Amino acid sequence: MRYVRFLKPPRLVVDKGSKPQISCLITITSDLGDSFLPYDVELAAELLSLHQTEEIVVWRTVQWKAGMRSLPITFPLTKNLKAQKFRLRVGGEPKSTYDDYGKMSGEATCGVVSVWSQEFSPSEATAAAKLVDRCFNLMDGHVICISEETGESIARHLWDAGITLSCHISELLKGGSPLAEALLPTSRPNQLRILELGTGCGMVGMTLAHLIADTNVLLTDLPEAQEIVEHNISQTKLAKGSTLKFQTLDWDEDLPQDLRSSRSPLHLVVAADCTYNADSSPALVQTLKRLCNVSPQARVAIAMKMRHSSEEVFFDLMAGAEFIKLTTLEYPLPGDVEIGEETVFLHVYQYKPSI
Ligand SMILES: C[S@@+](CC[C@H](N)C(=O)[O-])C[C@H]1O[C@@H](n2cnc3c(N)ncnc32)[C@H](O)[C@@H]1O
């Protein structure tokens, strides 16, 4: 997957001797930002008026070519546009209000994740804030939109494994699906309790609380993630009887007091893209062990895209901490050069301490 990103967010540009225009600069990179989209793709750039309902008022196609590192996009500012407020969307599929993970592998979009800018107004010469939205179709009638920052923070943007796991969570609603069997094996309790570690922007936990009724989801991360997660929580429509909260939880520290009690045990602990830094794996595994000492029945689901062989230390640490691997599910990422070259793996564990 590759993400459309604003190197310069949309804004009014008035150059001497030329007409005013709305302008931005985009790039299309991997989640880590370490590679650019290596294909030719035609993109739709759409100005969405926020006048009453959001609708496309001007649109154009732009061509991304393999080998490019950035691409400017401009729209002439006609009189009727001056007084309006806009968002700008740039993506593969024209006129779409969300990305459909299942269709992103197609040749037309090549795994490109669309971007929606924040609101901006040419008349006030304000640039869109350095926050963008991504929107995904989770299942029929369920679309989730999530904000991320455009900067370099690891916690405050989206990652392949989190999106991939989120876009498969609707399978939990189908009894007998491999995902349901792996994550929720026993008869369902009245209230399901799920904790997410290293939630980042919160997408996995938000999706769980949006799709699954009667579920308490606790998102956790370092304090630097708190502001963006709480913004995203405030935008999330919850399933009936479900709750969604954030709490700071640093793997390098002991569990917060309220998570040390076994009165309300967890049924599931999830983490997506949290194993990319082998140096953090001992603390992550230690945190999983602490959580499972309190909730020994919990399933542990770790979604990862292997980026480097050093990450394999995570598996040894899990075995050493007495976690038994029950199953691994594989999700090839959309937009691979060869299918399966880049894959998100979901490793599911059960804690089985020796007596
Ligand atoms: C690559 S991001 C993945 C974010 C999110 N799960 C996703 O898939 O989009 C890794 C996350 O782990 C968190 N993290 C790293 N070290 C941590 C620690 N010691 N304690 C808690 N969270 C940590 C980071 O803040 C970041 O949000």
Ligand as a Chemical Component Dictionary entry (heavy atoms), coordinates in Angstrom:
data_LIG
# 
_chem_comp.id                   LIG 
_chem_comp.type                 NON-POLYMER 
_chem_comp.pdbx_formal_charge   0 
_chem_comp.three_letter_code    LIG 
# 
loop_
_chem_comp_atom.comp_id 
_chem_comp_atom.atom_id 
_chem_comp_atom.alt_atom_id 
_chem_comp_atom.type_symbol 
_chem_comp_atom.charge 
_chem_comp_atom.model_Cartn_x 
_chem_comp_atom.model_Cartn_y 
_chem_comp_atom.model_Cartn_z 
_chem_comp_atom.pdbx_ordinal 
LIG C1  C1  C 0  4.127  1.802 14.088 1  
LIG S1  S1  S 1  3.061  2.479 15.271 2  
LIG C2  C2  C 0  1.582  1.549 15.016 3  
LIG C3  C3  C 0  0.367  2.329 15.372 4  
LIG C4  C4  C 0  -0.962 1.625 15.134 5  
LIG N1  N1  N 0  -1.055 0.413 15.906 6  
LIG C5  C5  C 0  -1.188 1.367 13.673 7  
LIG O1  O1  O 0  -1.130 0.195 13.245 8  
LIG O2  O2  O -1 -1.440 2.316 12.921 9  
LIG C6  C6  C 0  3.693  1.788 16.800 10 
LIG C7  C7  C 0  3.006  2.328 18.029 11 
LIG O3  O3  O 0  3.596  1.748 19.194 12 
LIG C8  C8  C 0  3.693  2.757 20.168 13 
LIG N2  N2  N 0  4.790  2.468 21.129 14 
LIG C9  C9  C 0  6.116  2.368 20.877 15 
LIG N3  N3  N 0  6.798  2.155 22.017 16 
LIG C10 C10 C 0  5.887  2.112 23.022 17 
LIG C11 C11 C 0  5.966  1.929 24.427 18 
LIG N4  N4  N 0  7.141  1.773 25.043 19 
LIG N5  N5  N 0  4.836  1.921 25.140 20 
LIG C12 C12 C 0  3.635  2.096 24.528 21 
LIG N6  N6  N 0  3.478  2.285 23.199 22 
LIG C13 C13 C 0  4.597  2.303 22.446 23 
LIG C14 C14 C 0  4.014  4.011 19.366 24 
LIG O4  O4  O 0  3.750  5.189 20.117 25 
LIG C15 C15 C 0  3.124  3.835 18.162 26 
LIG O5  O5  O 0  1.858  4.392 18.329 27 
# 
loop_
_chem_comp_bond.comp_id 
_chem_comp_bond.atom_id_1 
_chem_comp_bond.atom_id_2 
_chem_comp_bond.value_order 
_chem_comp_bond.pdbx_ordinal 
LIG C1  S1  SING 1  
LIG S1  C2  SING 2  
LIG S1  C6  SING 3  
LIG C2  C3  SING 4  
LIG C3  C4  SING 5  
LIG C4  N1  SING 6  
LIG C4  C5  SING 7  
LIG C5  O1  DOUB 8  
LIG C5  O2  SING 9  
LIG C6  C7  SING 10 
LIG C7  O3  SING 11 
LIG C7  C15 SING 12 
LIG O3  C8  SING 13 
LIG C8  N2  SING 14 
LIG C8  C14 SING 15 
LIG N2  C9  SING 16 
LIG N2  C13 SING 17 
LIG C9  N3  DOUB 18 
LIG N3  C10 SING 19 
LIG C10 C11 SING 20 
LIG C10 C13 DOUB 21 
LIG C11 N4  SING 22 
LIG C11 N5  DOUB 23 
LIG N5  C12 SING 24 
LIG C12 N6  DOUB 25 
LIG N6  C13 SING 26 
LIG C14 O4  SING 27 
LIG C14 C15 SING 28 
LIG C15 O5  SING 29 
# 
